[in-house]
Amino acid sequence: MANLTAGLPTNLTALQLHVAFWDTNNDSIITPYEIYNGFRALGFSIIFSLGGLLIPIFFSYPTTLAHSWLPDPVFRIYTDSIHKAKHGSDTGIYDSDGHLRLSLFDEMFAKMDSRSASGQGGGGGQDGGKEASLGVGDLVRLHARNRVAADPAGWSFAAMEWWTTWLLLQREGRVWKGDLRAMYDGTLFWKIRDNRMKSEGWRQGYGWQDWLGTLWHNGTWKTWEVDGTQGVENAREL
């Protein structure tokens, strides 16, 4: 992955690296157009990618405050001050400056991986050959645990972020620790884009074709419970 991120400055925080994928010309500014194109490059549908334009609407002004009290007229996001766009009711894995707190990341899996509590592996690392992971129920519990009082905006942002994360990363219905770690520092986005440009594609995630096809043919939306349906279509949209 180093060849894909070689043009980036070496002093970026994890949060700046997380959003660098969308800064396609490396000018430290992300435009709404770049956000739309970035989601499309990751395999999201036109409708979902248009929905991604809510990101600059809500997060442009906090990052603009490092440069001006006036809102940016075209809702650009300034990556050098992306830490100012941190919201409440999040995991706290990014600190106030945008650095990654790996101890909290490990703790999240140790506490929230329900398979670990049931003796099926997971937890903080490897157990019985099973990598730590979070299922849909675990993510719902995590979101509920992190909600703080009088913060409906933070609740909503966190819910949208975890929903998008699961749609992009799920494998066997779960978000795996290694994938999520690479997403937090942004390297996974480059990998997904690169894989989608190759024959093997990106064989994770959950798209509307998965939902419709599996529900129609098998009576369930859980594609991972149906043999041979997980990740079979390289070109499917999320």
Secondary structure, DSSP 8 states (H G I E B T S, - for coil): -HHHHTTS-TT--HHHHHHHTT-TT-SSEE-HHHHHHHHHHTT--HHHHHHTTHHHHHHHHHHHTTT-SS--TT--EEGGGGGGG--SSS---B-TTS-B-HHHHHHHHHHH-HHHHTTSS-TTSEETTEE-EEEHHHHHHHHHHH--TT-HHHHHHHHHHHHHHHHHH-BTTEEEHHHHHHHHTSHHHHHHHHHHTSTT----S--HHHHHHHHHHHS-S-GGGSTT-TT--TT---
